[in-house]
Amino acid sequence: MSFDVKARIQELEGKIVAVCVTCPHARFVTGRFECDRKRSECHSKRVRRWLAEIKKLEEVNGTGKSSKDS
């Protein structure tokens, strides 16, 4: 995976975390935030769109990994 793709995925992951921190479904547990929903079931359209973009970037670059679903 090229550096640009990795950087873009990290940027999107950062945006997702920023949205998740303010989510009413998230709670602070032992030094980190946990959500009671899977990321793919998130109510935020932005998060779902960013997850789809991450998945597409990973597929195009042949990493074979799926996006985190926790």
Number of C-alpha atoms within 10 A of each C-alpha: 11 7 8 9 15 14 11 14 20 13 12 18 18 12 14 18 13 12 14 20 16 11 14 9 14 16 15 10 9 7 6 9 14 15 17 11 13 10 18 16 11 16 12 14 10 13 22 16 13 17 22 15 16 23 19 14 17 19 13 12 12 10 11 10 10 13 17 12 10 10
